[in-house]
Amino acid sequence: MDAKEDNAMIPYNKITALYSRLSVGDEDRDGGESNSIVNQKAFLERYARQQTGI
């Protein structure tokens, strides 16, 4: 068995990081989250769940 085959047999957990960013002009004037960030988070979470089957 070579190293490539050996690595394929090792179970592992995957970690996913979601990244969103807020532009300077997008901040919420009331101190809450802007719609831009809320929408980005919702999109990224939905996509990640679809890819992982969660």
CORDA-V781674 format. One record per helix or strand of 2 or more residues. SS is the DSSP state (A for helix, B for strand). FROM is the first residue (numbers start at 1). TO is the last residue. Records with the same first field share a line. If there is no record, write none. Layout:
# CORDA-V781674
SS: FROM-TO, FROM-TO
This chain:
# CORDA-V781674
A: 3-8, 24-26, 35-52
